Amino acid sequence: MTTTTHFDQLQLAERWGLSPKTLARWRVIGTGPKYIRLPGKVIYL
């Protein structure tokens, strides 16, 4: 059985020791981890 954990932007930034703005910039330029957009939120897979 596979367990999948999802993180919001603040959780992932803290976990990886990054600024949330770095994750946002990576989304704009098309790099970084996979994510999905939900209404009012970004979830990283």
Secondary structure, DSSP 8 states (H G I E B T S, - for coil): ------EEHHHHHHHHT--HHHHHHHHHHT-SS-EEEETTEEEE-
